[in-house]
Structures are given as structure tokens and as C-alpha cells.
Amino acid sequence: REKDNQGLAGNGAFGLGLVRLGQEHFAEAAEQFEQALRCHEQAGEADYATLDRSFLARCALEQGDLERGLVLSTRAVEELEAHAGGEEVQQTFYHHWLALRAAGQEGPARQALAKAQQRVMSQADSLADPARREAFLGGVALNRAILAAWEAVDRRVTMLFPRRQGGGMVQVTWTVSAAEDEAIPGKVARRRHRLQRLLDEAHQQGAAPNHEALARALDSSLRT
């Protein structure tokens, strides 16, 4: 019974924290999330405690305490990935993306954002009703924010190239940059990975790109 009471108290504090966060009263929001964290830990509700910690990270970032925000966010993600399930998984990864981006860690930040985007799309794909799917993707503020951030990271361009066979021109969509690129160590290896993706995509779409187009897409010289 005591655990149930602690869990309910934690839920109440979490709700108040969301209200204060929405009002941009970040210090007060942090106090509520701290209370929620204590209650959920005492209730043995690990998934909720992880989410509380993630929101504490968000508050720290909003208050300009990057070091604390990054520590809290990193721990929340470690807890999330230590076991299956979790509450509002994309929210935790989104907060981690914010923290890593603020810290200038672009590669890990993109990976965190990719996980948030994958979670959103996985949930969207489970909705058979097109109207519900559209409402989930476009009507939920967090999902909109994640997808907008992902679109900015996962950059694509459309170009015209000669067909590989039969003559004429064909329109090709190239993925110039993607979150996965930053996981590849070394600038040269990363460029080769991107180049191979461009060649594969062109081949799949029946095009024969020239060297100048490849260099332009990669923002590099022909010699490189």
C-alpha cells in the first residue's frame, strides 16, 4: 500500500513538473521532478524514475547547467537501454539529443535523435488507421519536434542524371547525410561511406552520375 501511495505521489509531482516546465518556471519544475524521482524510486517504478531523470536533465539544460544536464540525460538513457520497455522512450532520447547537441557532440547526438525518430515511426507504423497515424505524427508536439529535427539531419537532394541504359535523363533522390554517418570513425572512412551510398542510390534509381555531381553533393573537390 505504501508503494502504491508513493507511486501516486510521484505521478502527481511529475504532472506538476510538466505544468511548471510549460510555464518556463524551470527551477520549480526541477523541484517537482526531483520529488517525482524520489517517490518513483521508493515505489520501485524504475521506468517512471528514468523518465523523471530525463526531465530533470531538460530542466538543467534550460537553466544553463549543461554539465548536470548531460550527466542526468546520459544516466537516463543508460537506464532505458538496460532493460526492455520504458515510458515515453522517444522523449528520453530526444532530451539526450538536446544535451549532446548542446555539448557539441554531433555524432552521438545524431544517434540519439535517430533512436527517437525510429521509436516514433515504429509506433506510427503500428496504427492501421491512416487518420490516427496522421494525428499521431502531426498532432503530437513531441513527435513533430523529433521529425522536424530528423529531417534537418537526414538531408536529401534531388538531381537529374543520364540513365544508365536507354538514354535520356532520370531524377534521382540522394541521401547526402544521415545520422548513421557520424557513427563511422575517421573523416576519410565517413566520406567513403557517404560516397558508396550515393553510388548505390543512383544505381538503384537507374542513373549514371558523373564525378562532378558526386563531388558537389559531398561538398568536396574532384581531387578528394
N, C-alpha and C positions, 0 to 999 in steps of 0.2 A: 504493500500500500504506500509506503514511504517513497519507493522508487517511482510509482505512478504519479505521486504528487510532485516530485522533483521534475519529472518529465513534463508535466503540465506547466509548471512554473517556468521551465526552460522555454517552452513554446511561447508562453506569454511574453517573456523577456525578448525573445527573438523577434516577435511581431512588433514590439515597441521599438526595437533596434531598427527595423526596416522603415518604420514611420520617421524616426529621427534622421536616418540616412537620407530619406527622400526629401526631408526639410533642410538638408545640408547642415544639420547640427551634429557634426562628426564626433565630437568628444562625448556627447550624450549617447549617441548611437553606440560608440565603443563600450561605454559602461553597460549598456543593455546586452550587448553581445558577450561581454565578459561574464555577466550574470547567467546568460543562457548557457554558455560553455560550462560553467561550474555545475549548473543543475543537470545538464545532459550527461556530463561525466559521472556525476553521482548516481544518476538513473541508469547508467550502463548503456546509454544510447549513443554508440560510437559514431554512427553516420551523421546524426544531428550535431554532435560535438565537432566533427570535421567541418561541417558547413558553418557553424559558429566561428570557428577559427579562420575560415576563408573570409568571412565578412569582417572580422577583426583586421585582417590584412588590408581589406579595402579601406577601412576607416583610417588605418595608419598611412596608407598612400595618400588619402585625401588630406590628411593633416601634415603631409610633407615628410613623414618619417619613413623613408624608403628602406632603410636597413631593417627596421622592425616589420614592415610590410612584406618584404621578401622572405624573411625568416618564417613568419606566420604562414605565408602562402605556400612556401616550399614544404613545410610540415603538413599542411592540409592536403597537398597533392600526394605526398608520401603515404599518408594515412588512407587516402582514397584508393590508391593503387595497390595497397597491401592486402585488400580483400575485395571480393565481388560486391556488386551493388553500389549503394551510396545514394545520398539525397542531392538532387539538383546538381548532377555531375558537371554539366556544361558550365554552370555558374562558377564552380571551383576552378575549373581550367581557365575560364575567362578572367577571373581575378588574377590567376597566376600569370596569364599573358600580360595583363596590365603591369604587374610588378616587374616581370622580366624585361618588358619593353622599357619601362622607366629606368631600369638599371643598365640599359644599353646592351643586354644580352639577346641580340636579334635572333640568333639561331634557335636557342631553347624557347624563346618567346613564340616563334612561328610554330614550333612543335606543340606547344601548349594550346595555341589557337587552333591548330589542326585537330586536336583531340576534342576541343569544344565543338567545332564545326561538325565533326564526324558523329558526335553524340546527338546534335540537333537533327542531322539528316537521318540518322538511324531511327529516331523517334518519329520523324515525319514520314518515313517510308513505311512505318507500321500502321499508318492511318489510311484505311482503304477509301474513305470518303474524300473526294477532292476538295470539297468545301472546308472540311475540318483540317485537312492538310494545309491548305492555303491560310486558314486562320491561325494555325499553329506557327507557321513560318513568318507570316506578316503581321499578325496581331499580337504577338508576344514580344515585348520590348527587348528582352534579353536576346531572344533568337534573332531579331532584326539586327541588333548591335553586333552579334557574332558573325552573321552572314555578311554584313557590310564590311567588317574588318577583314574577313577572309577574302572577299572579292578584291580588296585593295592589295592583299598579299599575293594571291594566286592570279598573277597578271597574264592576260591573254591578248593577242593581237590577231587581226585578220588581214591576209595579204593574198595577192594574185601571183600565181606561178604557172609556167608552162606545164602541161600534162606530161607525165612520164611516157604515156603511149597515146597515139591517136591525134596528136596536135591540139592546138587551142590552149586556152587558159583555164585554170581551176582555182577556186577560192579556198584558202587553207586557214584554219584557225590554229595558231601556235600557242602553247603554254610557255611563255617567256621565263616566268619564275613561278616557283611553287614552294610551299612550306618545306617539303622534303629536301629541297636543295641544301638548306642550311645544316642538315644533319651530316653532310658529306665533308670530311676534313680536308683542308687544303684548297687553295684558290684554283689551281690547275685542274685538280680532280673534279671540283664542282663545275668548272666551265665545261669540261668534257662530258659530264653527266647531262648538263643542260643541252649541249650540242647534240648528243645522241638522242635525247628526247625530241628535239626539233626535227631531226632527220627521220625518226620513227613516225612522228605525227604526219610529216609531209608524205612519207611513203604510204601510210595508211589511207591518206586522202588523195592519192594518185598524182602527187606533184613532184616536180624535179627542181628544188630550189637551187639558186646559184650561191657562190661563196660570198658575194657582196651582201645578199639578203641575210645570210646566216650571221655575218659579222655585225650587220646593223641591228639585228634582233638581240644579239648578245652584248651590244654596245662595246665592241672591241674592234681592233684593226684587222685587216686581211692577214697581215703577217702573224698576228696572235692566233 
